[in-house]
Structures are given as C-alpha cells and as structure tokens.
Amino acid sequence: MSTKVDAKNEKTLNNQLIGKVLHTVLEFCKKNVVMLIALALAIITAIFVPISKEYLDYFDFKTLACLYCVLAVVCALKNVRFFYKLAQSIVSVFKNLKICVLALVYVTFIGSMLIANDMALLTFLPLGYVVLNTTGKKDYMAFTFIMQNIAANLGGMLTPFGNPQNLYIFNRFTIPPLEFMGIMIVPFLISIALITLCVLVFIKAEPLEVSEEKIDLPPLKTAVYLALFALAIIIVFNVIPYWIGIIVITLVLLILDRKALVKVDYPLLLTFVFFFVFAGNMAKIEPVKNFLSYLLDKNTLLVSILSCQVISNVPTSILLSQFTNNYKALLLGVNIGGVGTLISSLASLITLREFLKRSPEKSGNYLLLFSVINFAFLGVLTLIALFI
C-alpha cells in the first residue's frame, strides 16, 4: 500500500515539476518574442548560407560591448533606486494632474536619451502607475503609458546611445557625434512639441496629491555607479577602447552589486547577435540583395520606416545597413519608424506587457488608443522628415 502511495506522490511531484518547467519556458518565450523570432530568422537564413568562419565578420563587437556596459550600469543604478528617486523628486513638485503626467512623460523622454528607451520604460512606467493608482486617477493610465512609450521611442533619437539602433548605426558608419545630433535635432524638437501638445490637450488640470516613499540613496555606491555610467558613455564616443569598459564595469559590479550583472538584459544582446547573423546572411543572398538595393535606391527613408512597422527598428537598422550608405535617411527612418505598430519597437511591446500586468481587462481600449496616437505621430513625423 505504501509503495502505491509513494509512487502516486512521486508521479504528482513529477507532474508539478514538469508544469513549473513548462510555465517557466512559456513565460520566457512571452517576454522574449523578438529574440526568438531573430533566432528563427538566423536559423532559416543559415540554410541558404552555410555556417563558416565568415560569420564572425557579421558581428559589430563594439556595439554589443557598449550595449552591455550601459545595460549593466543602469541595472546597478536601478538597484539603488536612483532613477526612481530622481523621478520622484521631479513629480513630487507638482500637485496638478496635467503637469504631473507631463512630468512623467518628460522624465521618460529625458531618461531614454541617457539610459536607452527600453530601460527608461522599465524604470518609469511603474512610477507612472504608482502615481495614478495612489491618487485615484487610474483611468488615465492607458494614455499616460502610451505617451511615455512614445516619449521613450522618440526621446532617444537625439543621442547615439538613446536607442539600440542608434548605437549600431553610429558605430557602423562612424558618424561624428555633432553630425549625428544635427541629423536628428529637427524631428527631436518636433517630437517634444507634439508630445507636450497631446498631454496638454487630453489631460485635465485636476488637483493631485502624490504620496512619497522615503528613499535614501547609498552615497558611495551611487557615486561609483554614476562614474561607471560616465565611463560607458565615453566608450560610446570612442574616447577609450570598449574592452577597457567591459573589464572595469564588470569587475566593479562583481564587487559592489553582482545582481546587476545577473539582471542585464541578455536576451536583448542575443537579439542583436541573431539579427547580425540574419542580416549578414541576407546580404549574401543575391536576389534579396538586389531587391533591397533597388528599393533603397528609390527612397531609403520610406523603406526604412515601412520596414520598422513589420520587423521592428533594430533588425531594420542591421538589415538595411548592409545595402545602403545613406545613413542620414536610414537614421531618420528607423527612429521615426519606432512609432506606429506594436512591433515597430521592442519598447512598445514592453509598454504593452507592463500595462496588461496592471489592467488586463482594458487591453482592447489600450490597443485602439495606442494605434490612433502612434499612427498620428508617424504620419506627422514622416511628412516632416521628407522635407528635411
């Protein structure tokens, strides 16, 4: 009898273990859809272009190194709640819903210029929820999240490290920093104006009280992490070799905050690796090469914008850069193309995930509002870019 009971318990435990493993795998797949798509594309193209040592030429190691350094330091700063404290200090100044939402959007906008769009959203979307939920203004969450998402995608366009695709194009074409910012300054300023106008028009000036959580930053760690962040930025601008940054940042974080190294968005890094393989292989498939070269010769800007709507802006940057030297049009296209469909930017999928975690019953309304606002921004910015 005991043998049967033990066997039954063992079977139950095995089923529970299998269930947990399947649940973990499913959750991982949901969170990393873009990476898995990139992997699938890399495998498919490898059928046509057999794996060889030439694959090593596909990889832009500096881009991967810079992205790793920035992500690692940002994780460390997040762990001491530096960005939350910064945003809280700004938001707590305002007691008006309209200005408060504008402050949240601006914080995300500025954050994307410094820490990349996806990290800015992961940092400041939870703050937006806390502010609106604790003050009884949760009905404004969808609009606020959408505007934070647009701010993250468009705010990062001005700096080489603001968006992952910027970092790649900046390094691939060796664009001088001032020229880079000169290319992006007009759509950047127009984006600020459009975002501000939307918030001022659609958010009411209702009284608001924001509850504050006391946060004490550890002085030494904060100072060290800010110094490491400065080091990561210096690497982006080619002041020192990228391998120095990898060694210094990794060693310091191993001592002060190993969890930061664990929390680095490695799936994002792998996404780049897989897309490098995909893009490199596509460039060697003659019919594809000829077709894309033909389209890009016609209008690099529009082709890059439309491509973002289908395969997202990061893979578009990597793929199309194989077939054109018109980095100005490509740079404009992949940044403007970050708004539009849900898959035009990884950041948009992050925002959707964060919203559904907090308000899954309103997914339909969110998607409709998201589409209307994003395509309006896409239309206006595309028209402006065509005349720059």
C-alpha positions in Angstrom: 0.0 0.0 0.0 2.8 2.4 1.0 4.6 1.6 -2.3 1.5 2.7 -4.3 1.1 5.9 -2.2 4.8 6.7 -2.7 4.5 6.1 -6.5 1.4 8.3 -6.6 3.2 11.1 -4.7 6.2 10.8 -6.9 4.1 11.0 -10.0 2.3 14.1 -8.6 5.6 15.7 -7.8 6.9 14.9 -11.3 3.8 16.4 -12.9 4.2 19.6 -10.7 7.8 19.9 -11.7 7.0 19.4 -15.4 4.2 22.0 -15.0 6.6 24.5 -13.4 9.2 24.0 -16.1 6.6 24.4 -18.9 5.3 27.6 -17.2 8.8 29.0 -16.9 9.6 28.2 -20.5 6.3 29.8 -21.7 6.9 32.9 -19.6 10.4 33.2 -21.0 9.0 32.9 -24.6 6.3 35.5 -23.9 8.9 38.0 -22.6 11.4 37.4 -25.4 9.3 37.0 -28.6 11.6 39.3 -30.6 14.7 37.3 -29.6 13.1 34.0 -30.6 12.0 35.5 -33.9 15.5 36.7 -34.5 16.8 33.2 -33.7 14.4 31.6 -36.1 15.4 34.0 -38.9 19.1 33.4 -38.3 18.5 29.6 -38.5 16.4 29.9 -41.7 19.0 32.0 -43.5 21.8 29.7 -42.3 20.1 27.1 -44.6 21.0 29.2 -47.6 24.3 30.5 -46.3 26.2 27.6 -44.5 27.9 28.4 -41.2 31.6 29.3 -41.7 34.3 31.4 -40.1 33.0 34.3 -42.2 30.1 34.6 -39.8 32.5 36.3 -37.4 32.6 39.3 -39.8 28.9 39.8 -39.2 29.2 40.9 -35.6 29.7 44.5 -34.6 31.5 43.7 -31.3 31.8 47.4 -30.3 28.0 47.8 -30.4 27.5 44.7 -28.3 30.1 45.8 -25.8 28.7 49.4 -25.5 25.2 48.0 -25.0 26.4 45.6 -22.3 28.2 48.3 -20.4 25.2 50.7 -20.5 22.7 48.0 -19.5 24.9 46.7 -16.6 25.4 50.2 -15.1 21.8 51.1 -15.5 20.8 47.9 -13.6 23.1 48.9 -10.8 21.6 52.4 -10.6 18.1 50.8 -10.7 19.0 48.5 -7.8 19.9 51.5 -5.6 16.6 53.1 -6.9 18.5 56.1 -8.3 16.1 56.7 -11.2 13.0 56.2 -9.0 14.4 58.8 -6.6 15.1 61.2 -9.4 11.7 60.8 -10.9 10.0 61.1 -7.5 11.8 64.3 -6.8 10.6 65.8 -10.1 7.0 64.5 -9.8 6.5 65.5 -6.1 7.0 69.1 -7.0 3.7 69.2 -9.0 0.2 68.8 -7.5 -1.7 69.1 -10.7 -2.6 66.0 -12.8 -1.9 67.6 -16.2 1.5 68.9 -15.1 2.2 65.6 -13.2 1.6 63.5 -16.3 3.7 65.9 -18.3 6.5 65.5 -15.8 6.2 61.7 -16.0 6.4 61.8 -19.8 9.3 64.3 -19.7 11.2 62.1 -17.3 10.8 59.2 -19.6 11.8 61.3 -22.6 15.0 62.5 -20.9 15.7 59.1 -19.4 15.6 57.5 -22.9 18.3 59.9 -24.0 20.6 58.7 -21.2 19.7 55.0 -20.5 18.0 53.8 -23.7 14.3 53.6 -24.4 13.5 50.1 -23.1 15.4 50.8 -19.8 13.6 54.2 -19.4 10.3 52.5 -19.7 11.1 49.7 -17.3 12.2 52.4 -14.9 9.5 55.0 -15.2 6.3 53.1 -16.2 6.0 51.6 -12.7 6.3 55.1 -11.3 3.5 56.3 -13.5 1.3 53.5 -12.3 2.1 54.2 -8.6 1.3 57.9 -9.0 -2.0 57.4 -10.9 -3.2 54.5 -8.8 -2.5 56.0 -5.4 -4.2 59.2 -6.3 -7.3 57.5 -7.8 -6.5 58.5 -11.4 -6.0 55.0 -12.8 -8.4 55.8 -15.7 -5.6 57.9 -17.2 -3.1 55.0 -17.1 -3.5 53.9 -20.7 -3.0 57.4 -22.1 -0.1 58.1 -19.8 1.7 54.8 -20.6 1.2 55.4 -24.4 2.7 58.9 -24.1 5.6 57.5 -22.0 6.1 54.9 -24.7 6.2 57.5 -27.5 8.5 59.7 -25.4 10.9 56.8 -24.9 11.0 55.9 -28.6 11.4 59.5 -29.8 13.4 60.9 -26.9 16.2 58.5 -27.5 16.6 59.6 -31.1 18.9 62.6 -30.3 21.8 60.6 -28.8 23.9 57.7 -30.2 23.2 55.7 -27.1 19.5 56.7 -26.7 18.2 53.8 -28.8 19.9 50.5 -29.6 19.5 51.1 -33.4 21.3 54.5 -32.9 24.2 52.8 -31.3 24.5 50.4 -34.1 24.3 53.0 -36.9 26.6 55.4 -35.1 29.3 52.7 -34.8 28.8 51.1 -38.3 29.1 54.4 -40.2 31.4 56.1 -37.7 29.2 59.2 -37.7 30.7 62.3 -35.9 28.7 63.0 -32.7 27.7 66.6 -33.7 26.6 65.4 -37.2 24.6 62.7 -35.6 22.7 65.1 -33.4 22.4 67.6 -36.3 20.6 64.9 -38.3 18.1 64.2 -35.5 17.6 67.7 -34.0 14.6 68.7 -36.1 12.4 65.6 -35.6 13.5 65.6 -31.9 12.2 69.1 -31.3 9.0 68.4 -33.3 8.5 65.3 -31.1 8.8 67.4 -27.9 6.2 69.8 -29.2 3.8 67.1 -30.3 4.1 65.1 -27.0 3.6 68.3 -25.0 0.6 69.3 -27.0 -1.1 65.9 -26.6 -0.7 65.9 -22.9 -1.9 69.5 -22.5 -5.0 68.8 -24.7 -6.1 65.4 -23.4 -5.3 65.6 -19.7 -7.4 67.7 -17.3 -5.9 70.1 -14.8 -7.3 68.2 -11.8 -5.8 68.6 -8.2 -3.5 65.9 -7.3 -1.6 64.7 -4.2 1.3 62.3 -4.7 2.3 60.1 -1.8 6.0 60.0 -1.3 8.1 57.0 -0.2 11.3 57.9 1.6 14.3 56.7 -0.3 17.9 57.1 0.9 20.5 56.6 -1.8 23.8 55.0 -0.6 26.3 57.8 -1.3 29.4 55.7 -2.2 27.6 53.2 -4.4 25.6 56.0 -6.2 28.8 58.0 -6.9 30.7 54.9 -8.2 27.8 53.9 -10.4 27.5 57.4 -11.9 31.2 57.3 -12.6 30.7 53.9 -14.4 27.8 55.4 -16.3 30.1 58.2 -17.5 32.7 55.6 -18.5 30.1 53.7 -20.5 29.2 57.0 -22.4 32.9 57.7 -23.0 33.2 54.3 -24.6 30.3 55.1 -27.0 32.2 58.2 -28.2 35.4 56.2 -28.9 37.4 58.0 -26.2 38.8 54.7 -24.8 38.7 51.1 -26.2 35.5 49.3 -25.4 37.3 46.3 -23.9 38.5 48.5 -21.1 34.9 49.4 -20.2 33.9 45.8 -20.2 36.6 44.8 -17.8 36.3 47.8 -15.4 32.5 47.8 -15.2 32.3 44.0 -14.8 34.9 43.9 -12.1 33.4 46.8 -10.1 29.9 45.3 -10.2 31.2 41.9 -9.2 32.4 43.6 -6.0 29.6 46.0 -5.4 26.5 44.5 -7.0 26.6 41.1 -8.6 22.8 41.2 -9.0 23.2 44.0 -11.5 25.2 41.7 -13.8 22.6 39.0 -13.4 19.8 41.4 -14.3 21.4 42.6 -17.5 19.0 42.2 -20.5 21.0 39.4 -22.1 18.1 38.4 -24.4 18.4 41.9 -25.9 22.1 41.3 -26.5 21.3 37.9 -28.0 18.6 39.5 -30.2 21.4 41.7 -31.7 23.6 38.6 -32.2 20.9 36.7 -34.0 19.9 39.7 -36.2 23.6 40.2 -37.1 23.6 36.7 -38.4 20.3 37.2 -40.2 21.3 40.5 -41.8 24.8 39.1 -42.8 23.2 36.1 -44.4 20.6 38.2 -46.2 23.3 40.3 -47.7 24.8 37.2 -49.3 21.6 36.0 -50.9 21.8 37.6 -54.3 18.1 38.1 -55.2 17.4 39.6 -51.7 20.5 41.9 -52.0 19.4 43.1 -55.5 15.8 43.7 -54.4 16.6 45.6 -51.2 19.3 47.6 -53.0 16.8 48.6 -55.7 14.2 49.7 -53.1 16.7 51.7 -51.0 18.0 53.5 -54.1 14.4 54.7 -54.7 13.7 56.0 -51.1 15.8 54.9 -48.1 13.7 56.9 -45.7 10.3 55.4 -46.6 11.6 51.9 -47.0 13.2 52.0 -43.5 10.1 53.5 -41.9 7.8 50.8 -43.5 10.3 48.0 -42.6 10.1 49.1 -39.0 6.4 48.6 -39.0 6.9 44.9 -40.0 10.2 43.7 -38.4 10.9 46.4 -35.8 13.5 49.2 -35.9 16.6 47.3 -34.5 16.5 44.5 -37.2 15.7 47.1 -39.8 18.8 49.0 -38.9 21.0 45.9 -39.1 19.5 44.6 -42.3 19.2 47.7 -44.4 22.6 49.0 -43.4 24.0 46.1 -45.5 22.6 47.7 -48.6 22.9 51.5 -48.3 25.4 54.1 -47.3 22.7 56.8 -46.9 23.0 56.7 -43.1 21.1 60.0 -42.7 17.9 58.7 -44.3 18.4 55.3 -42.5 18.9 57.0 -39.2 15.8 59.2 -39.6 13.7 56.3 -40.8 14.5 53.8 -38.0 13.9 56.4 -35.3 10.7 57.8 -36.7 9.6 54.2 -37.6 9.8 53.3 -33.9 6.3 54.7 -33.6 3.4 53.1 -35.4 2.6 49.4 -35.0 3.1 47.5 -31.7 6.1 45.6 -33.2 7.8 48.7 -34.7 9.9 48.9 -31.5 10.7 46.5 -28.7 9.9 49.3 -26.3 6.3 49.2 -27.4 6.0 45.6 -26.5 7.5 46.3 -23.1 4.8 49.0 -22.5 2.0 46.7 -23.5 3.3 44.0 -21.2 3.5 46.5 -18.3 0.0 47.8 -18.9 -1.5 44.3 -19.2 0.1 43.3 -15.9 -1.9 46.1 -14.2 -5.1 46.4 -16.2 -5.6 43.3 -18.5 -9.4 43.9 -18.8 -8.7 47.1 -20.8 -6.5 45.6 -23.4 -8.9 46.4 -26.3 -9.2 50.1 -25.4 -5.4 50.3 -24.9 -4.6 48.8 -28.4 -7.1 51.1 -30.1 -5.8 54.3 -28.4 -2.2 53.1 -29.0 -2.8 52.7 -32.7 -4.6 56.0 -33.2 -1.9 58.1 -31.3 1.1 56.3 -32.7 0.0 56.4 -36.4 -0.8 60.1 -35.9 2.7 60.7 -34.7 4.1 58.5 -37.5 2.3 60.5 -40.2 3.3 63.9 -39.0 7.0 63.0 -38.4 7.2 61.2 -41.8 6.0 64.2 -43.6 8.5 66.4 -41.8 11.4 64.0 -42.5 10.6 64.0 -46.2 11.3 67.8 -46.3 14.4 67.8 -44.1 
